[in-house]
Amino acid sequence: MLTLFHAPRSRSTRIVTLLRELDAIDKVAIKIVDITRGDGSGRKDPKNPHPEGKVPLLDHNGVVTWESIAIIQYLTDLFPEKKMAPVAGDPQRGRYLSWLAWYAGVVEPVLIMQAAGISHPFVDFTFRSPAELAARLETALKDNPYLMGEDTQLSICCCIHPLPGTLQRRRRATWSRPGLSAAASDHRCNGPPTMMPAPWLRPDYWHWSLDRAATSVGDCSRSLLP
């Protein structure tokens, strides 16, 4: 049995969106839990098995996987028929894993630092500057619609203001994807009607997304803060 521990308006929304893109939303039980948030609201939920009280966390027959990138890789491998990722043995697998690792090891730290107003040469040297980050994606997507090409449904799309032309076009394509469109109206992503819609589910907000055009792998820089 697959169970996703998820909090509305959090980074686990990307996993709900991925499940929709994989046509696996009905194959995974989604358990809503509370989390502590950047504005001081929320709490660590005792029903959440994550040792740090974070989301997402995926439980597969009692074995847990945490961290978004690990869960994304696990689910795309578990449902290979959708061709969301190159399978093991495919030479393109290395590029796919490299982009995933680049997101977790470079993109998130850079955007978090930017959201926190932290600017230091050590940060730019160790990770990248926001401008370098955007330029890398602009170059990668200049001649190709997706980072992994047409055959594999994977790309990382960065929305940083002001957006370079290629990334601006990529964002518009992102919002046409059924997975993200469905997530935008899913109460499991946005919470009950009394809650404001998740900001990264609005086209006018910065976000990161992963898939052929929009399985959400990331969110805006502000949403990366717990």
C-alpha positions as a Python dict, from the first residue, in 0.01 Angstrom:
ca = {
    (1, 'M'): (0, 0, 0),
    (2, 'L'): (119, 349, -86),
    (3, 'T'): (46, 639, 149),
    (4, 'L'): (153, 998, 95),
    (5, 'F'): (170, 1221, 401),
    (6, 'H'): (81, 1564, 271),
    (7, 'A'): (4, 1914, 396),
    (8, 'P'): (-198, 2154, 180),
    (9, 'R'): (-10, 2459, 55),
    (10, 'S'): (329, 2300, 106),
    (11, 'R'): (605, 2145, -103),
    (12, 'S'): (426, 1811, -93),
    (13, 'T'): (177, 1964, -339),
    (14, 'R'): (433, 1883, -609),
    (15, 'I'): (394, 1513, -529),
    (16, 'V'): (14, 1531, -554),
    (17, 'T'): (60, 1693, -895),
    (18, 'L'): (309, 1426, -999),
    (19, 'L'): (62, 1154, -901),
    (20, 'R'): (-195, 1316, -1130),
    (21, 'E'): (53, 1326, -1417),
    (22, 'L'): (131, 959, -1355),
    (23, 'D'): (-242, 873, -1350),
    (24, 'A'): (-171, 727, -1007),
    (25, 'I'): (-372, 962, -787),
    (26, 'D'): (-620, 682, -710),
    (27, 'K'): (-343, 433, -632),
    (28, 'V'): (-204, 628, -337),
    (29, 'A'): (-379, 708, -11),
    (30, 'I'): (-324, 1075, 73),
    (31, 'K'): (-315, 1145, 444),
    (32, 'I'): (-342, 1512, 538),
    (33, 'V'): (-119, 1620, 826),
    (34, 'D'): (-32, 1950, 989),
    (35, 'I'): (313, 2111, 969),
    (36, 'T'): (483, 2411, 1122),
    (37, 'R'): (487, 2705, 882),
    (38, 'G'): (699, 3011, 829),
    (39, 'D'): (438, 3245, 976),
    (40, 'G'): (437, 3055, 1306),
    (41, 'S'): (112, 2871, 1245),
    (42, 'G'): (71, 2495, 1245),
    (43, 'R'): (255, 2233, 1448),
    (44, 'K'): (439, 1906, 1420),
    (45, 'D'): (166, 1650, 1371),
    (46, 'P'): (198, 1331, 1579),
    (47, 'K'): (26, 1145, 1293),
    (48, 'N'): (314, 1232, 1062),
    (49, 'P'): (588, 964, 1072),
    (50, 'H'): (851, 1205, 934),
    (51, 'P'): (1108, 1241, 1216),
    (52, 'E'): (1132, 1617, 1154),
    (53, 'G'): (761, 1672, 1107),
    (54, 'K'): (805, 1767, 741),
    (55, 'V'): (627, 1675, 420),
    (56, 'P'): (624, 1502, 181),
    (57, 'L'): (678, 1150, 308),
    (58, 'L'): (583, 837, 116),
    (59, 'D'): (508, 508, 292),
    (60, 'H'): (518, 195, 77),
    (61, 'N'): (419, -111, 276),
    (62, 'G'): (582, 25, 590),
    (63, 'V'): (903, 149, 427),
    (64, 'V'): (925, 528, 417),
    (65, 'T'): (1086, 758, 163),
    (66, 'W'): (1133, 1126, 238),
    (67, 'E'): (1269, 1430, 51),
    (68, 'S'): (1086, 1539, -263),
    (69, 'I'): (1357, 1438, -509),
    (70, 'A'): (1379, 1086, -366),
    (71, 'I'): (1000, 1050, -380),
    (72, 'I'): (984, 1182, -736),
    (73, 'Q'): (1246, 932, -848),
    (74, 'Y'): (1074, 651, -658),
    (75, 'L'): (731, 721, -808),
    (76, 'T'): (850, 769, -1165),
    (77, 'D'): (1031, 435, -1136),
    (78, 'L'): (724, 272, -982),
    (79, 'F'): (503, 385, -1270),
    (80, 'P'): (739, 366, -1573),
    (81, 'E'): (461, 332, -1829),
    (82, 'K'): (410, 710, -1827),
    (83, 'K'): (773, 765, -1936),
    (84, 'M'): (826, 1046, -1691),
    (85, 'A'): (1188, 940, -1645),
    (86, 'P'): (1449, 726, -1825),
    (87, 'V'): (1462, 374, -1688),
    (88, 'A'): (1772, 216, -1536),
    (89, 'G'): (2013, 117, -1813),
    (90, 'D'): (1911, 405, -2038),
    (91, 'P'): (2216, 630, -2097),
    (92, 'Q'): (1988, 932, -2048),
    (93, 'R'): (1930, 821, -1690),
    (94, 'G'): (2246, 1001, -1580),
    (95, 'R'): (2128, 1336, -1718),
    (96, 'Y'): (1790, 1288, -1554),
    (97, 'L'): (1945, 1217, -1214),
    (98, 'S'): (2184, 1509, -1257),
    (99, 'W'): (1901, 1757, -1312),
    (100, 'L'): (1714, 1622, -1010),
    (101, 'A'): (2024, 1652, -794),
    (102, 'W'): (2092, 2000, -934),
    (103, 'Y'): (1747, 2111, -828),
    (104, 'A'): (1789, 1985, -472),
    (105, 'G'): (2154, 2081, -430),
    (106, 'V'): (2161, 2412, -615),
    (107, 'V'): (1819, 2554, -693),
    (108, 'E'): (1655, 2526, -354),
    (109, 'P'): (1953, 2672, -161),
    (110, 'V'): (1982, 2964, -405),
    (111, 'L'): (1612, 3048, -389),
    (112, 'I'): (1599, 3014, -12),
    (113, 'M'): (1895, 3250, 25),
    (114, 'Q'): (1729, 3491, -214),
    (115, 'A'): (1400, 3477, -24),
    (116, 'A'): (1583, 3538, 303),
    (117, 'G'): (1766, 3836, 157),
    (118, 'I'): (2105, 3670, 201),
    (119, 'S'): (2373, 3765, -50),
    (120, 'H'): (2735, 3666, -4),
    (121, 'P'): (3021, 3568, -239),
    (122, 'F'): (3055, 3235, -57),
    (123, 'V'): (2692, 3154, -142),
    (124, 'D'): (2737, 3242, -510),
    (125, 'F'): (3067, 3054, -527),
    (126, 'T'): (2938, 2741, -353),
    (127, 'F'): (2598, 2726, -523),
    (128, 'R'): (2515, 2983, -795),
    (129, 'S'): (2385, 3335, -809),
    (130, 'P'): (2015, 3369, -905),
    (131, 'A'): (2124, 3517, -1239),
    (132, 'E'): (2358, 3224, -1310),
    (133, 'L'): (2085, 2980, -1215),
    (134, 'A'): (1837, 3137, -1457),
    (135, 'A'): (2100, 3160, -1731),
    (136, 'R'): (2179, 2789, -1699),
    (137, 'L'): (1816, 2700, -1758),
    (138, 'E'): (1779, 2956, -2034),
    (139, 'T'): (2072, 2796, -2218),
    (140, 'A'): (1948, 2441, -2158),
    (141, 'L'): (1601, 2521, -2294),
    (142, 'K'): (1709, 2751, -2577),
    (143, 'D'): (1693, 2488, -2851),
    (144, 'N'): (1484, 2222, -2678),
    (145, 'P'): (1134, 2240, -2529),
    (146, 'Y'): (1232, 2009, -2244),
    (147, 'L'): (1556, 1943, -2061),
    (148, 'M'): (1540, 1574, -2146),
    (149, 'G'): (1400, 1614, -2497),
    (150, 'E'): (1067, 1504, -2640),
    (151, 'D'): (1090, 1135, -2556),
    (152, 'T'): (1122, 1167, -2181),
    (153, 'Q'): (862, 1374, -2003),
    (154, 'L'): (1099, 1571, -1787),
    (155, 'S'): (1196, 1930, -1759),
    (156, 'I'): (1269, 2170, -1481),
    (157, 'C'): (1113, 2506, -1538),
    (158, 'C'): (1227, 2807, -1341),
    (159, 'C'): (1012, 3111, -1295),
    (160, 'I'): (1224, 3397, -1166),
    (161, 'H'): (1122, 3758, -1208),
    (162, 'P'): (1197, 3902, -1453),
    (163, 'L'): (1176, 3584, -1658),
    (164, 'P'): (1399, 3538, -1962),
    (165, 'G'): (1197, 3479, -2279),
    (166, 'T'): (1255, 3104, -2297),
    (167, 'L'): (1151, 3049, -1936),
    (168, 'Q'): (850, 3277, -1976),
    (169, 'R'): (729, 3064, -2266),
    (170, 'R'): (804, 2753, -2063),
    (171, 'R'): (585, 2877, -1780),
    (172, 'R'): (291, 2932, -2014),
    (173, 'A'): (330, 2575, -2142),
    (174, 'T'): (348, 2452, -1784),
    (175, 'W'): (6, 2585, -1697),
    (176, 'S'): (-156, 2393, -1983),
    (177, 'R'): (-69, 2060, -1824),
    (178, 'P'): (-367, 1869, -1677),
    (179, 'G'): (-176, 1768, -1365),
    (180, 'L'): (-108, 2121, -1252),
    (181, 'S'): (-450, 2247, -1359),
    (182, 'A'): (-614, 1974, -1154),
    (183, 'A'): (-389, 2044, -857),
    (184, 'A'): (-491, 2409, -863),
    (185, 'S'): (-850, 2311, -787),
    (186, 'D'): (-775, 2017, -557),
    (187, 'H'): (-863, 2087, -193),
    (188, 'R'): (-582, 1852, -90),
    (189, 'C'): (-338, 2100, -241),
    (190, 'N'): (-507, 2422, -134),
    (191, 'G'): (-675, 2314, 188),
    (192, 'P'): (-1037, 2388, 284),
    (193, 'P'): (-1221, 2678, 118),
    (194, 'T'): (-1136, 2903, 412),
    (195, 'M'): (-766, 2884, 324),
    (196, 'M'): (-612, 3106, 60),
    (197, 'P'): (-511, 2915, -256),
    (198, 'A'): (-153, 2798, -256),
    (199, 'P'): (46, 3088, -405),
    (200, 'W'): (257, 2865, -628),
    (201, 'L'): (-65, 2739, -789),
    (202, 'R'): (-126, 3084, -938),
    (203, 'P'): (22, 3163, -1280),
    (204, 'D'): (145, 3501, -1155),
    (205, 'Y'): (362, 3349, -883),
    (206, 'W'): (719, 3216, -905),
    (207, 'H'): (747, 2844, -891),
    (208, 'W'): (960, 2552, -990),
    (209, 'S'): (805, 2257, -1163),
    (210, 'L'): (920, 1922, -1289),
    (211, 'D'): (776, 1702, -1564),
    (212, 'R'): (713, 1723, -1933),
    (213, 'A'): (557, 2055, -1863),
    (214, 'A'): (450, 2077, -1509),
    (215, 'T'): (464, 1808, -1250),
    (216, 'S'): (545, 2037, -965),
    (217, 'V'): (887, 1968, -826),
    (218, 'G'): (935, 2293, -666),
    (219, 'D'): (757, 2599, -572),
    (220, 'C'): (838, 2965, -538),
    (221, 'S'): (1133, 3078, -331),
    (222, 'R'): (907, 3187, -48),
    (223, 'S'): (720, 2857, -39),
    (224, 'L'): (1049, 2675, 13),
    (225, 'L'): (1062, 2815, 365),
    (226, 'P'): (888, 2583, 613),
}
